[in-house]
Amino acid sequence: MANSFVLSHSEVSRLLASVHLPTFLKELVEEIERAYGDPTLESIERTGWIRTPDTLEIMGCQAQDFTCIKVISSNPSLADTLIPTVTGTLVCTDVTTDEARLICDAAILTSLRTAASTAVVLRRATPHAATLGVIGAGLEGACHALVLAILLPSIQRICFTDVEPAKAADAVAQVTTLLSRETEIKDRGIEVKSIDAANGKSVFESDAIVTATYGTTEVVRSTESLRAGTTIAAVGADLQGKRELGYRIYDKARFVADDLSQCLHEGELEVAKRRLRVDMDEKSHRGVLQGGRIMGVADLLENETSFFARKEPLIVYDSTGFSGQDLAIARVVLRHLEAQDWQPSVWNPSNAVPLPRLLGRDEYSS
């Protein structure tokens, strides 16, 4: 019987406290790219439901080593309470034995793998980005700022904006504190500041922009204030009907989709495909449409030259959440747990356990 690792949110935090964060994130990027490059990886079509104002989603995938399933929920109405806005559970089982190897809280791990996946794209789309604008200063926005500052050595300035100025100021303080604790990052002297949402010009003039809102409002409406060659990582539109970008953005952009099939149904591409006259549905996270104007991340990694040969002045990374990213961070977490001799548990019973003992009747004697 294989040992299982069962981690609450505090134990996930304890594990992350024990690792060298830049090394951990580099390992995560490598695993994400490995997942995208795995032709045998099968993604399960995401499902879920909306119970206004909260949503619940189930996503998963299978590779040669593990089956990975995640249940995650989001409730924006809880943002100002002690109850977390986002909660989730990740379960990773061994394909050979069907035994659970990792059961853990997935809230911070989801934010980390999402931000690392954004870095996979930005390192290719905007490799020399010096300025990063972050619209939305919640956990996802703050995590993106931290992770991208670590993984993109060219970043020199990060600007936050949020409809709640206090939230932007708090994100600045958190990211500044975390960056100051990473010696090699601190020496780069990255400036982190907040910009009033009503005067967010500096955010829109950034080399790369992350939109990390709840996806209920267009936060980037036109290309007029954007620099040529800007990449927008649209993270908030992760359900049908949600969007953060205006129609003018769609008209001029090339698109990279974390999961092409999913993005065409519940991402920025759900809206953009009608305007761009995309008349086909992909059934896979992979795919290339309109001669390369739209493609999945897996295809981008395999053939960067064809994508960047096009001359549209704007790139949109449509980030809806790909289950292969969850598998990637599960693999990294398992490696670190095993390397640290973390105390495992027996989660699944052996086949030899009789019914009385399964029911807790320990007095049973076979």
C-alpha positions as CSV (number, residue, x, y, z in Angstrom):
1,M,0.0,0.0,0.0
2,A,1.3,3.5,-0.9
3,N,1.6,6.2,1.7
4,S,-0.7,9.2,1.3
5,F,0.0,12.8,2.2
6,V,-3.0,14.7,3.7
7,L,-2.5,18.5,4.1
8,S,-4.8,21.1,5.5
9,H,-4.3,24.8,4.4
10,S,-1.9,25.4,7.4
11,E,0.2,22.4,6.5
12,V,0.4,23.5,2.8
13,S,1.6,26.9,4.2
14,R,4.2,25.0,6.4
15,L,5.5,23.1,3.4
16,L,5.8,26.3,1.3
17,A,7.6,28.0,4.2
18,S,10.2,25.2,4.1
19,V,11.1,25.6,0.4
20,H,13.2,28.0,-1.5
21,L,10.4,29.8,-3.3
22,P,12.3,30.7,-6.6
23,T,13.5,27.1,-6.9
24,F,10.0,25.8,-6.2
25,L,8.5,28.1,-8.8
26,K,11.1,27.1,-11.4
27,E,10.3,23.4,-10.8
28,L,6.6,24.3,-11.2
29,V,7.2,26.0,-14.5
30,E,9.1,22.9,-15.8
31,E,6.2,20.6,-14.7
32,I,3.6,22.8,-16.3
33,E,5.5,22.8,-19.6
34,R,5.9,19.0,-19.2
35,A,2.1,18.6,-18.8
36,Y,1.5,20.7,-21.9
37,G,4.0,18.6,-23.8
38,D,2.5,15.3,-22.7
39,P,0.5,13.9,-25.7
40,T,-1.1,11.2,-23.4
41,L,-2.5,13.7,-20.9
42,E,-6.3,13.6,-21.1
43,S,-8.3,16.5,-19.6
44,I,-11.8,16.0,-18.3
45,E,-14.3,18.6,-19.4
46,R,-14.8,21.0,-16.6
47,T,-18.2,21.0,-15.0
48,G,-19.9,22.8,-12.1
49,W,-22.8,25.1,-11.3
50,I,-23.6,28.6,-10.1
51,R,-25.5,29.2,-6.9
52,T,-25.6,33.0,-6.9
53,P,-23.4,34.5,-5.7
54,D,-21.0,31.5,-5.5
55,T,-19.8,29.0,-8.0
56,L,-18.5,25.4,-7.7
57,E,-16.3,23.7,-10.3
58,I,-14.9,20.3,-10.8
59,M,-11.9,19.8,-13.0
60,G,-9.5,17.0,-13.6
61,C,-7.1,15.1,-15.9
62,Q,-5.2,11.8,-16.2
63,A,-1.6,11.2,-17.2
64,Q,0.6,8.1,-17.2
65,D,1.3,8.5,-13.5
66,F,-1.6,10.2,-11.8
67,T,-5.2,11.1,-12.0
68,C,-5.8,14.5,-10.6
69,I,-9.2,15.9,-9.6
70,K,-9.9,19.3,-8.0
71,V,-13.1,20.7,-6.5
72,I,-13.0,24.5,-6.2
73,S,-15.5,27.2,-5.2
74,S,-15.6,30.9,-5.3
75,N,-17.9,33.3,-3.5
76,P,-17.1,37.0,-4.0
77,S,-19.7,38.0,-1.4
78,L,-17.4,36.6,1.3
79,A,-14.5,38.9,0.4
80,D,-14.9,41.1,3.5
81,T,-15.5,38.3,5.9
82,L,-13.3,35.8,7.8
83,I,-14.6,33.0,5.4
84,P,-12.2,32.5,2.5
85,T,-13.5,33.7,-0.9
86,V,-11.9,30.7,-2.7
87,T,-11.8,27.2,-1.2
88,G,-10.8,24.0,-2.9
89,T,-9.5,20.4,-2.5
90,L,-7.1,18.6,-4.7
91,V,-6.9,14.8,-4.9
92,C,-4.2,13.0,-6.8
93,T,-4.4,9.3,-7.2
94,D,-1.8,6.7,-8.5
95,V,-3.0,5.4,-11.9
96,T,-1.6,1.9,-11.2
97,T,-3.1,1.3,-7.8
98,D,-5.9,3.9,-7.7
99,E,-4.7,4.9,-4.2
100,A,-4.8,8.5,-3.2
101,R,-1.2,9.9,-2.9
102,L,-2.1,13.6,-2.2
103,I,-5.2,15.1,-0.6
104,C,-4.8,18.8,0.2
105,D,-6.2,22.2,0.4
106,A,-5.9,23.8,-3.0
107,A,-6.6,27.6,-2.5
108,I,-3.0,28.9,-2.5
109,L,-1.7,26.1,-4.8
110,T,-4.3,27.1,-7.4
111,S,-3.1,30.7,-7.3
112,L,0.6,29.6,-7.6
113,R,0.0,27.3,-10.5
114,T,-2.1,29.9,-12.3
115,A,0.6,32.6,-11.9
116,A,3.4,30.2,-12.9
117,S,1.4,29.3,-16.0
118,T,1.1,33.0,-16.9
119,A,4.9,33.2,-16.6
120,V,5.2,30.3,-19.1
121,V,3.4,32.5,-21.7
122,L,4.9,35.9,-20.7
123,R,8.5,34.5,-20.9
124,R,7.8,33.9,-24.6
125,A,5.3,36.7,-25.5
126,T,7.0,39.6,-23.6
127,P,10.4,38.3,-22.7
128,H,11.9,41.7,-21.8
129,A,8.9,43.1,-19.9
130,A,10.2,45.7,-17.4
131,T,6.8,46.9,-16.2
132,L,3.8,44.8,-14.9
133,G,0.3,46.2,-14.4
134,V,-2.0,44.2,-12.1
135,I,-5.8,45.1,-12.2
136,G,-7.4,43.5,-9.2
137,A,-5.5,43.3,-5.9
138,G,-7.0,40.1,-4.4
139,L,-5.1,36.9,-3.7
140,E,-4.8,36.1,-7.4
141,G,-3.5,39.5,-8.4
142,A,-1.0,39.6,-5.5
143,C,0.2,36.1,-6.2
144,H,0.7,37.0,-9.9
145,A,2.8,40.0,-8.9
146,L,5.0,37.9,-6.6
147,V,5.5,35.0,-8.9
148,L,6.1,37.0,-12.1
149,A,8.6,39.2,-10.3
150,I,10.5,36.1,-9.3
151,L,10.3,34.3,-12.6
152,L,10.7,37.2,-15.0
153,P,14.1,38.8,-14.2
154,S,13.4,41.8,-16.4
155,I,10.6,43.1,-14.2
156,Q,11.5,46.4,-12.5
157,R,8.2,48.0,-11.6
158,I,4.8,46.6,-10.6
159,C,1.7,48.7,-10.5
160,F,-1.5,47.6,-8.8
161,T,-5.0,49.1,-9.2
162,D,-8.3,48.1,-7.7
163,V,-11.7,49.7,-7.2
164,E,-10.9,49.5,-3.5
165,P,-7.7,51.6,-3.0
166,A,-7.1,50.0,0.4
167,K,-7.0,46.6,-1.1
168,A,-4.4,47.8,-3.7
169,A,-2.3,49.3,-0.9
170,D,-2.5,46.1,1.1
171,A,-1.4,44.0,-1.9
172,V,1.6,46.4,-2.4
173,A,2.6,45.9,1.3
174,Q,2.3,42.1,1.0
175,V,4.3,41.7,-2.2
176,T,6.9,44.2,-1.1
177,T,7.4,42.2,2.1
178,L,7.7,38.9,0.4
179,L,10.1,40.1,-2.3
180,S,12.3,41.6,0.4
181,R,12.8,38.2,1.9
182,E,14.2,36.7,-1.3
183,T,17.8,37.8,-1.4
184,E,18.4,37.6,-5.1
185,I,15.1,39.3,-5.8
186,K,15.6,42.1,-3.2
187,D,18.8,43.1,-4.9
188,R,17.0,43.9,-8.1
189,G,15.2,46.8,-6.3
190,I,11.7,46.2,-7.8
191,E,9.4,49.1,-7.3
192,V,5.9,48.0,-6.2
193,K,3.2,50.7,-6.0
194,S,-0.6,51.3,-6.3
195,I,-2.3,53.5,-8.8
196,D,-5.8,55.1,-8.2
197,A,-8.3,53.1,-10.3
198,A,-9.7,56.4,-11.7
199,N,-6.3,57.4,-13.0
200,G,-4.7,54.0,-13.9
201,K,-2.7,55.2,-16.9
202,S,0.5,53.7,-15.6
203,V,-1.1,50.3,-15.4
204,F,-2.3,50.4,-19.0
205,E,1.1,51.5,-20.2
206,S,2.8,48.4,-18.8
207,D,4.6,45.9,-20.9
208,A,2.5,43.1,-19.5
209,I,-0.9,43.4,-17.8
210,V,-2.7,40.9,-15.6
211,T,-6.5,41.3,-15.2
212,A,-7.4,39.4,-12.0
213,T,-10.9,40.7,-11.2
214,Y,-14.2,38.7,-10.8
215,G,-14.8,39.1,-14.5
216,T,-18.0,41.0,-14.2
217,T,-16.8,44.3,-15.8
218,E,-14.6,45.2,-18.8
219,V,-11.5,46.6,-17.2
220,V,-9.5,47.0,-20.4
221,R,-11.8,48.4,-23.1
222,S,-9.6,49.7,-25.9
223,T,-6.0,49.6,-27.2
224,E,-5.5,53.3,-27.3
225,S,-3.5,53.5,-24.1
226,L,-1.7,50.2,-24.5
227,R,1.8,49.8,-25.8
228,A,2.4,47.9,-29.0
229,G,3.4,44.4,-28.1
230,T,1.6,44.4,-24.8
231,T,0.5,41.0,-23.4
232,I,-2.7,40.8,-21.4
233,A,-3.1,37.8,-19.1
234,A,-6.8,37.7,-18.7
235,V,-7.3,35.6,-15.5
236,G,-10.8,36.6,-14.3
237,A,-13.1,35.3,-17.0
238,D,-13.3,31.7,-16.0
239,L,-17.0,31.0,-16.4
240,Q,-19.6,31.5,-19.1
241,G,-20.6,35.1,-19.6
242,K,-17.7,36.5,-17.7
243,R,-15.2,38.9,-19.4
244,E,-12.7,41.6,-18.5
245,L,-11.8,42.8,-22.0
246,G,-13.5,45.1,-24.5
247,Y,-14.4,44.3,-28.2
248,R,-11.6,46.5,-29.5
249,I,-9.1,44.3,-27.7
250,Y,-10.5,41.2,-29.4
251,D,-10.3,42.9,-32.9
252,K,-6.5,43.5,-32.7
253,A,-5.2,40.6,-30.5
254,R,-3.7,37.2,-31.0
255,F,-4.9,34.7,-28.5
256,V,-3.1,32.0,-26.5
257,A,-5.5,29.8,-24.6
258,D,-4.5,27.7,-21.6
259,D,-7.2,25.2,-22.5
260,L,-8.5,25.9,-26.0
261,S,-11.7,23.9,-25.7
262,Q,-12.5,25.4,-22.4
263,C,-11.7,29.0,-23.4
264,L,-14.0,28.8,-26.4
265,H,-16.9,28.0,-24.0
266,E,-16.1,30.0,-20.9
267,G,-13.2,32.5,-21.4
268,E,-12.6,35.7,-23.2
269,L,-12.6,33.5,-26.4
270,E,-16.3,32.6,-25.7
271,V,-17.2,36.2,-26.6
272,A,-14.3,36.9,-29.0
273,K,-15.0,33.8,-31.2
274,R,-18.3,35.3,-32.4
275,R,-16.6,38.6,-33.3
276,L,-13.7,36.8,-34.9
277,R,-16.0,34.4,-36.7
278,V,-14.5,31.3,-35.3
279,D,-16.9,28.6,-36.6
280,M,-15.5,25.5,-35.0
281,D,-15.2,24.0,-31.5
282,E,-12.1,22.3,-30.3
283,K,-12.5,19.2,-28.1
284,S,-9.0,19.4,-26.7
285,H,-6.8,21.9,-24.7
286,R,-4.6,21.8,-27.9
287,G,-5.4,23.4,-31.3
288,V,-4.6,26.1,-33.8
289,L,-7.3,28.3,-35.3
290,Q,-7.4,31.0,-38.0
291,G,-4.0,30.3,-39.4
292,G,-2.3,30.6,-36.0
293,R,-4.0,33.7,-34.7
294,I,-5.5,31.6,-31.9
295,M,-3.7,28.6,-30.4
296,G,-3.4,26.6,-27.2
297,V,-0.4,26.9,-25.0
298,A,0.7,23.4,-25.9
299,D,0.9,24.4,-29.5
300,L,2.7,27.7,-28.7
301,L,5.4,25.7,-26.8
302,E,5.8,23.4,-29.8
303,N,6.0,26.1,-32.4
304,E,6.7,29.5,-31.1
305,T,8.0,30.8,-34.5
306,S,4.7,30.5,-36.3
307,F,2.8,32.3,-33.6
308,F,5.2,35.3,-33.3
309,A,5.5,35.6,-37.1
310,R,2.1,37.4,-37.0
311,K,2.2,41.1,-36.5
312,E,-0.9,42.0,-34.4
313,P,0.1,44.6,-31.8
314,L,-1.4,42.8,-28.8
315,I,-1.4,39.3,-27.3
316,V,-4.2,38.0,-25.0
317,Y,-3.5,35.0,-22.8
318,D,-6.9,33.6,-22.0
319,S,-6.4,31.9,-18.6
320,T,-9.4,29.9,-17.5
321,G,-7.5,27.2,-15.6
322,F,-6.1,24.0,-17.1
323,S,-6.3,20.8,-15.1
324,G,-2.8,19.8,-16.3
325,Q,-1.5,22.8,-14.2
326,D,-3.0,21.2,-11.1
327,L,-1.3,17.9,-11.9
328,A,2.0,19.9,-12.3
329,I,1.8,21.4,-8.9
330,A,0.7,18.1,-7.3
331,R,3.9,16.5,-8.7
332,V,6.1,19.3,-7.3
333,V,4.4,19.2,-3.9
334,L,4.7,15.4,-3.7
335,R,8.5,15.6,-4.6
336,H,9.1,18.0,-1.7
337,L,7.0,16.1,0.7
338,E,9.0,12.9,0.0
339,A,12.3,14.7,0.0
340,Q,11.6,16.2,3.5
341,D,10.4,12.8,4.9
342,W,7.0,14.4,5.6
343,Q,4.9,12.2,7.8
344,P,2.5,10.2,5.5
345,S,-0.9,8.7,6.3
346,V,-2.7,5.6,5.3
347,W,-5.7,7.0,3.5
348,N,-7.2,4.0,1.7
349,P,-7.8,0.7,3.5
350,S,-6.1,-2.4,2.2
351,N,-8.2,-5.0,0.3
352,A,-7.8,-7.3,3.3
353,V,-9.6,-5.2,5.8
354,P,-12.9,-7.0,6.7
355,L,-16.3,-5.3,6.9
356,P,-16.5,-5.1,10.8
357,R,-13.2,-3.2,10.9
358,L,-14.2,-0.9,8.1
359,L,-17.2,-0.1,10.3
360,G,-14.9,0.6,13.3
361,R,-15.7,-2.6,15.2
362,D,-12.1,-3.3,16.3
363,E,-13.2,-6.2,18.5
364,Y,-13.7,-8.3,15.4
365,S,-11.2,-11.2,15.1
366,S,-11.0,-13.2,11.9
